């Protein structure tokens, strides 16, 4: 993840307390060099982070109930943020994201029931035990490992 704040909706990055788009930040770097200020490392990193974030971004279109949209718009307005930023944050909180930006299998694991939904506890003796999901063959259907067609290739070895 970037150490810089990036607004994907506006295509801007925050550097030295100012929001710049890529062209503005490139001009700022040019101004710094023109003024013989060669401390452009952070500005260059900010520009690189912005360009990488924009290149990595994908657009997602979803339909939501009007009431949910109103709630999201209310949150965005109340926090002086864009609707896209609020939705992205909600998605990251729901799905989760590692520090490298990758989404792991653990983050996609089932979540506990959302608040407002009360799971019904089971008494210990009523709780189901482990379920074996391995398909079982009846004894009379199981192939004979000694037969020419029985067993796996690994059991028989290559046939000549």
DOVEXTOR-55174 format. One record per residue: residue number from 1; residue in three letters; x, y, z of N, C-alpha, C, O in turn. Coordinates in steps of 0.1 Angstrom, whole numbers, plus 5000, padded with zeros to 4 digits. Layout:
N
R|pos|code|n.u|n.v|n.w|ca.u|ca.v|ca.w|c.u|c.v|c.w|o.u|o.v|o.w
R|NUM|ALA|X|Y|Z|X|Y|Z|X|Y|Z|X|Y|Z .
...
This chain:
160
R|pos|code|n.u|n.v|n.w|ca.u|ca.v|ca.w|c.u|c.v|c.w|o.u|o.v|o.w
R|1|UNK|5008|4988|5000|5000|5000|5000|5009|5012|5000|5020|5012|5004 .
R|2|UNK|5003|5023|4995|5010|5036|4994|5011|5043|5008|5001|5042|5016 .
R|3|UNK|5021|5051|5010|5022|5059|5022|5015|5073|5019|5015|5081|5028 .
R|4|UNK|5010|5075|5007|5004|5087|5004|4989|5085|5003|4984|5075|4999 .
R|5|UNK|4982|5096|5006|4967|5096|5005|4964|5098|4990|4969|5107|4984 .
R|6|UNK|4956|5089|4984|4952|5090|4970|4937|5091|4969|4930|5082|4975 .
R|7|UNK|4932|5100|4961|4918|5101|4958|4916|5096|4944|4918|5103|4934 .
R|8|UNK|4911|5084|4943|4909|5077|4930|4898|5084|4922|4899|5085|4910 .
R|9|UNK|4888|5090|4929|4877|5096|4922|4882|5109|4914|4878|5112|4903 .
R|10|UNK|4891|5116|4921|4896|5129|4915|4910|5126|4907|4914|5135|4900 .
R|11|UNK|4916|5115|4910|4929|5112|4904|4940|5121|4910|4948|5126|4902 .
R|12|UNK|4939|5122|4923|4949|5131|4929|4956|5124|4941|4951|5115|4947 .
R|13|UNK|4968|5130|4944|4975|5125|4956|4979|5137|4965|4981|5148|4960 .
R|14|UNK|4979|5134|4978|4982|5145|4987|4997|5145|4990|5003|5134|4993 .
R|15|UNK|5003|5156|4987|5018|5158|4989|5020|5171|4996|5016|5182|4990 .
R|16|UNK|5027|5171|5007|5030|5184|5014|5017|5191|5017|5017|5204|5017 .
R|17|UNK|5006|5184|5021|4994|5190|5024|4985|5196|5013|4975|5202|5015 .
R|18|UNK|4989|5193|5001|4982|5199|4989|4978|5187|4980|4986|5177|4979 .
R|19|UNK|4966|5187|4974|4962|5176|4965|4966|5180|4951|4963|5191|4946 .
R|20|UNK|4974|5171|4944|4978|5173|4931|4974|5162|4922|4973|5150|4926 .
R|21|UNK|4970|5165|4909|4969|5155|4899|4982|5152|4893|4992|5159|4897 .
R|22|UNK|4984|5143|4884|4997|5139|4879|5004|5150|4873|5016|5152|4875 .
R|23|UNK|4997|5158|4864|5003|5169|4857|5008|5180|4867|5018|5186|4865 .
R|24|UNK|4999|5183|4877|5003|5193|4886|5015|5189|4895|5024|5198|4897 .
R|25|UNK|5016|5177|4898|5027|5172|4906|5040|5172|4898|5051|5175|4903 .
R|26|UNK|5039|5168|4885|5050|5168|4876|5055|5183|4875|5067|5185|4874 .
R|27|UNK|5046|5192|4874|5050|5206|4873|5056|5211|4886|5066|5219|4885 .
R|28|UNK|5051|5206|4897|5057|5210|4910|5072|5205|4911|5080|5212|4916 .
R|29|UNK|5074|5192|4906|5087|5187|4906|5096|5195|4897|5108|5198|4901 .
R|30|UNK|5091|5199|4885|5099|5208|4876|5102|5221|4883|5114|5226|4881 .
R|31|UNK|5093|5227|4890|5095|5239|4897|5106|5238|4908|5115|5246|4910 .
R|32|UNK|5105|5226|4915|5115|5224|4925|5129|5223|4919|5139|5228|4925 .
R|33|UNK|5130|5216|4908|5143|5215|4901|5148|5228|4896|5160|5231|4897 .
R|34|UNK|5139|5236|4891|5142|5250|4886|5147|5259|4897|5156|5267|4895 .
R|35|UNK|5142|5257|4909|5147|5264|4921|5159|5258|4927|5163|5262|4938 .
R|36|UNK|5165|5248|4920|5177|5241|4926|5174|5234|4939|5183|5232|4947 .
R|37|UNK|5161|5230|4941|5157|5222|4952|5157|5207|4947|5148|5203|4940 .
R|38|UNK|5168|5200|4950|5169|5187|4945|5163|5176|4954|5166|5164|4952 .
R|39|UNK|5156|5180|4964|5149|5171|4973|5136|5167|4967|5125|5170|4973 .
R|40|UNK|5136|5160|4956|5124|5156|4949|5120|5142|4951|5110|5137|4945 .
R|41|UNK|5127|5135|4960|5124|5120|4962|5110|5118|4966|5103|5109|4960 .
R|42|UNK|5105|5125|4976|5091|5123|4981|5081|5126|4971|5071|5119|4969 .
R|43|UNK|5084|5137|4964|5074|5142|4953|5074|5131|4942|5063|5128|4937 .
R|44|UNK|5085|5126|4938|5086|5115|4928|5079|5103|4933|5072|5096|4925 .
R|45|UNK|5081|5099|4945|5074|5087|4951|5058|5090|4951|5051|5080|4948 .
R|46|UNK|5054|5102|4954|5040|5105|4954|5034|5104|4940|5023|5098|4938 .
R|47|UNK|5041|5109|4930|5037|5108|4916|5036|5093|4912|5027|5089|4905 .
R|48|UNK|5047|5086|4915|5047|5072|4912|5035|5064|4918|5029|5055|4912 .
R|49|UNK|5032|5067|4931|5021|5060|4938|5008|5064|4932|4999|5055|4930 .
R|50|UNK|5006|5076|4928|4994|5080|4921|4992|5073|4908|4982|5068|4905 .
R|51|UNK|5003|5073|4900|5002|5066|4887|4999|5051|4888|4992|5046|4881 .
R|52|UNK|5005|5045|4898|5003|5031|4901|4989|5028|4905|4982|5018|4901 .
R|53|UNK|4984|5037|4914|4970|5035|4919|4960|5037|4908|4950|5029|4907 .
R|54|UNK|4962|5046|4899|4953|5049|4888|4953|5037|4878|4943|5033|4873 .
R|55|UNK|4966|5032|4876|4967|5021|4866|4961|5008|4872|4955|5000|4864 .
R|56|UNK|4961|5007|4885|4955|4994|4891|4940|4995|4894|4934|4985|4896 .
R|57|UNK|4935|5007|4893|4920|5009|4896|4911|5003|4886|4914|5004|4874 .
R|58|UNK|4901|4997|4890|4890|4992|4881|4877|4997|4885|4875|5000|4897 .
R|59|UNK|4868|4999|4875|4855|5004|4878|4845|4993|4881|4846|4983|4875 .
R|60|UNK|4837|4996|4891|4827|4986|4895|4813|4993|4895|4812|5004|4901 .
R|61|UNK|4804|4987|4889|4790|4993|4889|4781|4983|4896|4780|4971|4893 .
R|62|UNK|4774|4988|4906|4764|4980|4913|4751|4987|4915|4751|5000|4914 .
R|63|UNK|4741|4980|4916|4727|4986|4919|4724|4983|4933|4726|4972|4938 .
R|64|UNK|4720|4993|4940|4716|4992|4954|4702|4998|4956|4698|5007|4948 .
R|65|UNK|4695|4994|4967|4682|5000|4970|4684|5015|4972|4694|5020|4977 .
R|66|UNK|4674|5023|4969|4674|5037|4971|4678|5041|4985|4685|5051|4988 .
R|67|UNK|4673|5034|4995|4675|5037|5009|4690|5035|5012|4695|5043|5020 .
R|68|UNK|4696|5025|5007|4711|5023|5009|4719|5034|5003|4728|5039|5008 .
R|69|UNK|4715|5038|4991|4722|5049|4984|4721|5062|4992|4730|5069|4993 .
R|70|UNK|4709|5064|4997|4707|5076|5005|4716|5076|5018|4722|5086|5021 .
R|71|UNK|4717|5064|5024|4725|5063|5036|4740|5065|5032|4747|5072|5040 .
R|72|UNK|4744|5060|5021|4758|5061|5017|4761|5076|5014|4771|5081|5017 .
R|73|UNK|4752|5082|5007|4753|5096|5003|4753|5105|5016|4761|5115|5016 .
R|74|UNK|4745|5102|5026|4745|5109|5038|4758|5108|5046|4764|5118|5051 .
R|75|UNK|4764|5096|5046|4777|5094|5052|4788|5102|5045|4796|5109|5051 .
R|76|UNK|4788|5101|5031|4798|5108|5023|4797|5123|5026|4807|5130|5028 .
R|77|UNK|4784|5129|5026|4783|5143|5028|4787|5147|5042|4793|5157|5044 .
R|78|UNK|4783|5139|5052|4786|5142|5066|4801|5142|5069|4805|5148|5078 .
R|79|UNK|4808|5134|5061|4823|5133|5063|4831|5140|5053|4843|5139|5052 .
R|80|UNK|4824|5148|5044|4831|5156|5033|4839|5147|5025|4851|5150|5022 .
R|81|UNK|4834|5135|5021|4841|5125|5013|4833|5122|5001|4821|5125|5001 .
R|82|UNK|4839|5116|4991|4832|5112|4979|4824|5099|4982|4828|5091|4991 .
R|83|UNK|4814|5097|4974|4806|5085|4975|4815|5073|4972|4814|5062|4979 .
R|84|UNK|4823|5074|4962|4832|5063|4959|4842|5059|4970|4844|5047|4972 .
R|85|UNK|4847|5069|4977|4856|5067|4988|4849|5059|4999|4854|5050|5005 .
R|86|UNK|4836|5063|5002|4829|5057|5013|4826|5042|5009|4827|5033|5017 .
R|87|UNK|4822|5040|4996|4819|5026|4992|4832|5018|4992|4831|5006|4996 .
R|88|UNK|4843|5023|4987|4856|5016|4987|4859|5012|5001|4863|5000|5004 .
R|89|UNK|4858|5021|5011|4861|5018|5025|4852|5007|5030|4857|4998|5037 .
R|90|UNK|4840|5007|5027|4830|4997|5031|4834|4983|5026|4833|4973|5032 .
R|91|UNK|4838|4983|5013|4842|4971|5007|4855|4965|5013|4856|4953|5016 .
R|92|UNK|4864|4974|5015|4877|4969|5022|4874|4964|5036|4880|4954|5040 .
R|93|UNK|4865|4971|5043|4862|4966|5057|4855|4952|5056|4857|4944|5065 .
R|94|UNK|4847|4950|5046|4839|4938|5045|4848|4927|5040|4847|4916|5045 .
R|95|UNK|4855|4929|5029|4863|4919|5023|4877|4918|5030|4882|4907|5032 .
R|96|UNK|4883|4929|5034|4896|4929|5040|4906|4929|5029|4904|4925|5018 .
R|97|UNK|4918|4935|5033|4929|4936|5024|4942|4936|5031|4943|4943|5042 .
R|98|UNK|4951|4929|5026|4964|4928|5033|4972|4941|5030|4968|4949|5022 .
R|99|UNK|4983|4942|5036|4992|4954|5035|4997|4955|5021|5001|4967|5017 .
R|100|UNK|4998|4945|5013|5004|4946|5000|4993|4948|4990|4996|4948|4978 .
R|101|UNK|4981|4950|4994|4970|4952|4985|4963|4940|4980|4953|4941|4973 .
R|102|UNK|4969|4928|4983|4963|4916|4978|4952|4911|4988|4952|4913|5000 .
R|103|UNK|4942|4905|4982|4931|4900|4990|4934|4885|4992|4936|4878|4982 .
R|104|UNK|4934|4880|5004|4938|4867|5007|4925|4858|5008|4914|4863|5010 .
R|105|UNK|4927|4845|5008|4916|4835|5010|4910|4837|5024|4898|4835|5025 .
R|106|UNK|4918|4840|5034|4913|4842|5047|4903|4854|5048|4893|4853|5055 .
R|107|UNK|4905|4864|5040|4896|4875|5040|4883|4872|5034|4873|4879|5036 .
R|108|UNK|4883|4862|5025|4870|4858|5018|4863|4847|5026|4852|4843|5021 .
R|109|UNK|4868|4843|5037|4862|4833|5045|4848|4838|5051|4846|4850|5052 .
R|110|UNK|4839|4829|5054|4826|4833|5059|4828|4842|5071|4836|4839|5080 .
R|111|UNK|4819|4852|5072|4820|4861|5084|4809|4857|5094|4799|4850|5090 .
R|112|UNK|4810|4861|5106|4800|4859|5116|4787|4867|5111|4788|4876|5103 .
R|113|UNK|4776|4863|5117|4763|4869|5113|4764|4884|5116|4770|4888|5126 .
R|114|UNK|4759|4893|5107|4759|4907|5110|4751|4911|5122|4742|4903|5126 .
R|115|UNK|4754|4922|5128|4747|4926|5140|4732|4928|5136|4729|4931|5125 .
R|116|UNK|4724|4925|5145|4709|4925|5143|4704|4911|5139|4692|4908|5140 .
R|117|UNK|4713|4901|5136|4709|4888|5133|4715|4879|5145|4727|4879|5148 .
R|118|UNK|4706|4873|5152|4710|4865|5164|4711|4851|5160|4701|4844|5157 .
R|119|UNK|4723|4845|5161|4724|4831|5158|4717|4823|5170|4718|4827|5181 .
R|120|UNK|4712|4812|5166|4705|4803|5176|4716|4794|5182|4721|4785|5174 .
R|121|UNK|4719|4794|5195|4729|4785|5200|4724|4771|5201|4712|4769|5204 .
R|122|UNK|4732|4761|5199|4729|4748|5201|4734|4742|5214|4745|4746|5218 .
R|123|UNK|4727|4734|5220|4732|4727|5232|4743|4718|5227|4743|4713|5216 .
R|124|UNK|4753|4716|5235|4765|4708|5231|4761|4694|5227|4766|4689|5217 .
R|125|UNK|4751|4688|5233|4747|4674|5229|4739|4675|5216|4738|4664|5209 .
R|126|UNK|4734|4686|5212|4726|4687|5200|4734|4691|5188|4730|4691|5176 .
R|127|UNK|4746|4696|5191|4755|4701|5180|4759|4689|5171|4762|4678|5176 .
R|128|UNK|4758|4691|5158|4762|4680|5149|4777|4677|5150|4785|4686|5152 .
R|129|UNK|4781|4665|5148|4795|4661|5148|4801|4664|5134|4794|4670|5126 .
R|130|UNK|4813|4660|5132|4820|4663|5119|4813|4654|5109|4808|4643|5111 .
R|131|UNK|4812|4660|5097|4806|4653|5086|4817|4649|5076|4824|4658|5071 .
R|132|UNK|4817|4636|5072|4827|4632|5062|4821|4634|5048|4811|4628|5045 .
R|133|UNK|4827|4642|5040|4821|4646|5027|4828|4637|5016|4825|4640|5004 .
R|134|UNK|4837|4628|5020|4843|4619|5010|4833|4609|5005|4827|4603|5013 .
R|135|UNK|4832|4608|4991|4822|4599|4986|4827|4584|4990|4838|4581|4988 .
R|136|UNK|4817|4576|4994|4820|4563|4997|4814|4553|4987|4804|4555|4981 .
R|137|UNK|4822|4543|4984|4817|4533|4974|4813|4521|4982|4819|4517|4993 .
R|138|UNK|4803|4514|4978|4799|4502|4984|4810|4491|4982|4817|4492|4972 .
R|139|UNK|4811|4482|4991|4822|4472|4990|4821|4464|4977|4832|4461|4971 .
R|140|UNK|4809|4461|4972|4808|4454|4960|4811|4462|4948|4814|4456|4937 .
R|141|UNK|4811|4476|4949|4814|4484|4938|4829|4488|4937|4834|4492|4927 .
R|142|UNK|4836|4486|4948|4850|4490|4949|4858|4481|4940|4857|4469|4940 .
R|143|UNK|4867|4487|4931|4875|4479|4922|4885|4471|4929|4890|4475|4940 .
R|144|UNK|4888|4460|4924|4898|4451|4929|4912|4456|4925|4915|4457|4913 .
R|145|UNK|4920|4460|4935|4933|4466|4931|4942|4456|4923|4952|4461|4916 .
R|146|UNK|4940|4443|4924|4948|4434|4917|4943|4432|4902|4951|4427|4894 .
R|147|UNK|4931|4436|4900|4926|4434|4886|4932|4444|4877|4938|4454|4881 .
R|148|UNK|4931|4441|4864|4938|4450|4854|4931|4464|4853|4938|4473|4850 .
R|149|UNK|4918|4465|4856|4912|4478|4856|4911|4484|4869|4907|4496|4870 .
R|150|UNK|4914|4477|4880|4912|4482|4893|4924|4491|4898|4935|4490|4892 .
R|151|UNK|4921|4499|4908|4932|4507|4914|4936|4519|4905|4931|4520|4893 .
R|152|UNK|4944|4527|4910|4948|4539|4902|4961|4535|4894|4966|4525|4895 .
R|153|UNK|4965|4544|4885|4977|4542|4877|4989|4541|4887|4998|4533|4884 .
R|154|UNK|4988|4548|4898|4999|4547|4907|5000|4534|4914|5011|4529|4917 .
R|155|UNK|4988|4527|4916|4989|4514|4921|4994|4503|4911|5001|4494|4915 .
R|156|UNK|4990|4505|4899|4994|4495|4888|5007|4498|4882|5014|4489|4878 .
R|157|UNK|5011|4511|4881|5023|4514|4874|5020|4515|4859|5009|4512|4855 .
R|158|UNK|5030|4519|4851|5027|4520|4837|5025|4507|4831|5031|4497|4834 .
R|159|UNK|5015|4506|4821|5012|4494|4814|5020|4493|4801|5021|4504|4795 .
R|160|UNK|5025|4482|4798|5033|4481|4785|5025|4475|4774|5030|4474|4763 .
